[in-house]
Amino acid sequence: MTSVELAYGRTGLVVDLPVEAEADTIEPQYLPGLTDEAATLRQALRQPIASPPLHDVVPRGATVGISVCDVTRPFPARRVLPVLLEELDYLHPAAITIFVATGTHRRCSDAELLQMFGPELLGQLQVQQHDAFDIGRHRSLGTIPETRVAAYVERDFLEQDVRITTGFIEPHFFAGFSGGPKMVAPGLAALETVLELHSAARIGHPRATWGITQGNPVHDGVRAIAELAGVSFNLDVTLNRDHAITNVFAGELFASHAAGCAFARATAMVRVEDPYDVVVTTNSGYPLDQNLYQSVKGMSAAAQIVKPGGTIVIASECSDGLPEHGGYQQLLRQADGPEAFLARLAQPGVATHDQWQVQVQALIQRRARVFVKATGLTAQQLRTAWFEPVDDVAAAVRAALTSAGPKATLAVLPQGPQTIPYVTRQ
């Protein structure tokens, strides 16, 4: 047997694969964490990309809004924000507000906020959690280009004298990359705006995929709204599998984010020659594999290199269930399966919360069978979500390889969407 450790929950999952499978293990280039994170962050803030230093961007007496990731992202806020705030030590803490960019996700609990920021930051600063469903908390910046849909963004964030975005850059399954302008929209955008950014037409576009931003209708819309919002300064980081910071990109929003995307593309995207019969994947462990909704990303990473009619086996803990909040669960229940959902989505006027995630899931399942190991979900919950439940990943892999025949090929993505493979020939 060949042992492979999969990123699963907080502790990982060791799987013994059959030796004869000769699995190709595909992982991102491992980069050690920075020797001195604080020093590198400080240097990036003082010598930013295409921007004056942060100290010069923020005048004395200004109010400052800082957009940060919610608990579904491993952004190391309690390590990053103290350095940023040191550069702004001439401001009174009451002048600074942290905006948790939840997008259309649920609010973070008090325990999660404590985990994210630590007691000292929480005691010093105002923290405001975004609510995409309260339209009264938003202000229109005009319309999203080439549409009649309003670009609604969190009013209080827009009213700050200085608007700063902070984020974590990794390949994203339909926006190209995370971080940067996504910390404005969908991070701080109203549901109506998010529905357009994540419309069926945009999600279904061939360039709405991993690693592509320019000409990607999702990311094009995201950038347009961020530009309308007038972001003053951006700070993005990249992380390794241990959530240590590997690089820092600060400065003008689009220039710094583009530099971070280029770095992430070079270190996290891996080329393979041919698609595989069977692909084992994860959703990168906690906090990314908290629920089944988020786990579609890990499936999408595997779908990039699985043969049509092949098999994907994903191990994702789903400690937060489906989840219960949001529209994902309801949408799954409204259709008999992937094809029925896609047919319904093709009808005019259909647009609702979380449809984008179900659309991507359905397109993956159109291509391959998907088996799921999730300790946080029952077998019935997985079946209701159109998946085939498994308790033993190795057994599921053996069965899939046997079904595919004696020349079946196998790939393993231990870190899930931290690695984005792509096929050079079909």
C-alpha positions, -999 to 999 in steps of 0.1 A, spaced: 0 0 0 10 36 -6 1 60 22 -11 95 12 -20 122 38 -50 142 26 -59 177 40 -91 169 59 -106 190 87 -81 201 114 -62 168 117 -58 153 82 -67 119 68 -42 92 59 -53 69 31 -36 37 20 -39 34 -18 -31 2 -37 5 1 -48 -4 -10 -83 -24 22 -88 8 42 -93 -9 74 -83 5 107 -95 5 130 -65 0 166 -76 8 193 -51 16 230 -52 52 240 -51 60 240 -14 73 274 -3 86 279 33 69 306 53 87 340 55 115 341 80 100 373 95 64 379 84 61 412 102 92 427 86 81 416 51 46 430 57 61 463 69 84 466 40 55 459 15 35 487 32 64 511 30 75 502 -5 43 492 -22 35 485 -59 24 515 -80 14 534 -49 28 558 -23 35 541 11 5 534 32 15 561 57 13 587 29 -20 573 16 -38 578 49 -38 614 62 -41 623 99 -76 626 110 -90 602 83 -115 575 89 -104 541 76 -123 510 66 -104 477 62 -121 448 44 -110 414 56 -119 378 48 -145 359 68 -140 326 86 -142 305 55 -108 317 44 -75 311 61 -64 347 59 -41 353 89 -58 385 101 -44 384 136 -9 384 122 -14 408 93 -36 435 108 -13 444 138 15 453 114 -9 474 92 -22 492 122 13 500 134 18 519 102 -13 539 112 -5 544 148 -11 582 145 -48 575 141 -72 570 170 -85 534 171 -121 547 169 -113 560 134 -107 525 121 -135 500 112 -129 464 102 -155 452 77 -158 414 75 -165 406 38 -189 378 42 -203 381 7 -235 361 9 -222 337 36 -235 337 72 -222 360 99 -192 348 118 -199 338 154 -183 355 184 -160 325 188 -150 327 152 -143 364 154 -121 358 184 -102 331 165 -98 354 135 -87 386 152 -76 377 187 -88 395 219 -65 425 216 -77 436 181 -113 429 190 -110 451 221 -94 479 201 -114 482 169 -149 484 156 -159 452 137 -188 453 113 -200 422 96 -214 426 61 -250 415 54 -258 411 17 -295 406 24 -301 441 40 -303 463 10 -306 494 32 -270 490 43 -258 495 8 -253 523 -17 -255 521 -55 -224 530 -74 -242 530 -107 -247 499 -127 -225 469 -135 -210 475 -170 -232 462 -198 -261 455 -175 -289 474 -158 -281 459 -125 -271 482 -97 -236 479 -82 -246 479 -45 -217 481 -19 -217 484 19 -226 520 26 -204 524 57 -173 511 39 -179 536 11 -182 565 35 -148 559 50 -122 585 40 -98 557 31 -108 522 20 -83 493 23 -87 458 11 -68 428 26 -70 393 13 -55 359 5 -47 351 -31 -53 316 -45 -67 303 -77 -105 305 -77 -128 281 -96 -148 307 -115 -134 341 -106 -98 332 -116 -82 342 -84 -93 353 -49 -82 384 -30 -79 420 -42 -111 433 -58 -132 404 -45 -129 420 -11 -153 447 -24 -175 425 -46 -189 400 -38 -173 405 -3 -192 437 6 -219 437 -22 -257 433 -19 -273 401 -30 -288 417 -61 -253 426 -73 -238 392 -64 -266 375 -84 -255 393 -115 -218 388 -109 -225 351 -104 -252 347 -131 -256 315 -150 -243 331 -182 -212 344 -164 -205 312 -146 -210 291 -177 -186 312 -198 -154 292 -208 -131 319 -193 -148 318 -159 -124 293 -145 -92 288 -125 -64 312 -131 -80 335 -156 -90 371 -147 -88 392 -179 -118 383 -202 -134 364 -174 -169 379 -171 -170 372 -134 -137 389 -126 -143 416 -151 -175 426 -132 -157 423 -99 -129 446 -110 -154 472 -124 -172 474 -91 -140 477 -70 -129 505 -93 -162 523 -87 -157 519 -49 -124 537 -51 -101 514 -30 -73 535 -16 -48 506 -9 -46 468 -11 -27 442 8 -27 406 -3 -8 376 9 -1 341 -4 0 311 20 15 276 21 -3 245 33 6 254 69 -10 288 64 23 305 68 27 336 46 49 330 16 48 364 -1 32 399 3 17 421 -24 7 457 -13 -1 489 -31 -25 501 -58 -54 476 -59 -51 462 -95 -13 463 -98 -7 446 -65 -33 420 -71 -20 412 -106 14 407 -91 1 383 -65 -19 364 -91 12 359 -113 30 345 -82 1 322 -73 -2 310 -109 35 301 -110 35 283 -77 0 267 -74 -9 257 -110 5 224 -123 5 210 -158 -3 174 -166 -1 157 -200 -33 137 -200 -66 134 -180 -70 106 -154 -97 79 -150 -98 86 -112 -89 117 -92 -88 119 -54 -91 154 -40 -98 174 -9 -110 209 0 -77 218 16 -88 210 51 -101 234 77 -114 262 74 -119 256 37 -137 222 41 -162 234 67 -192 225 45 -203 208 13 -211 241 -5 -174 252 -2 -163 217 -12 -174 222 -47 -141 240 -52 -121 208 -45 -143 189 -69 -137 216 -95 -100 213 -91 -103 175 -98 -126 180 -127 -99 199 -146 -80 167 -151 -106 139 -149 -116 120 -181 -152 124 -193 -171 96 -175 -143 93 -149 -145 93 -112 -138 120 -85 -134 110 -49 -133 139 -25 -125 138 13 -140 169 29 -149 170 66 -180 193 63 -180 200 101 -206 228 94 -228 204 73 -243 214 40 -246 241 55 -281 249 69 -279 286 60 -280 300 25 -298 287 -6 -276 257 -14 -296 231 4 -330 243 -9 -318 244 -45 -306 208 -43 -340 197 -30 -358 215 -58 -343 194 -86 -341 156 -91 -304 158 -101 -278 178 -120 -294 176 -154 -328 186 -141 -312 216 -123 -293 227 -154 -325 225 -175 -343 246 -149 -314 271 -148 -316 276 -186 -351 290 -183 -353 328 -184 -357 348 -152 -342 321 -129 -317 337 -104 -314 330 -67 -289 328 -39 -262 302 -42 -273 290 -77 -238 295 -89 -224 268 -66 -250 243 -76 -245 252 -113 -207 244 -110 -215 212 -91 -240 201 -117 -215 207 -146 -189 187 -127 -213 158 -122 -222 160 -159 -185 151 -166 -178 126 -138 -192 105 -110 -185 121 -76 -180 102 -43 -178 121 -11 -163 112 23 -176 138 49 -177 130 86 -200 159 92 -228 147 69 -249 116 69 -251 93 39 -286 104 33 -276 141 32 -250 133 6 -274 114 -15 -299 142 -13 -271 165 -26 -268 141 -56 -235 126 -44 -225 90 -37 -213 87 0 -182 67 10 -167 59 44 -135 44 30 -117 65 4 -92 37 -5 -120 12 -11 -138 37 -33 -106 43 -53 -100 6 -58 -135 0 -70 -133 30 -94 -99 18 -108 -113 -18 -113 -143 -4 -131 -121 17 -154 -100 -13 -164 -64 -26 -162 -48 6 -176 -67 30 -154 -48 60 -142 -50 78 -109 -41 112 -96 -42 126 -60 -46 162 -50 -38 161 -13 -42 198 -9 -73 201 -31 -78 235 -46 -45 248 -32 -32 230 -64 -49 236 -97 -38 211 -124 -46 216 -160 -43 193 -190 -20 201 -219 -37 177 -243 -71 160 -242 
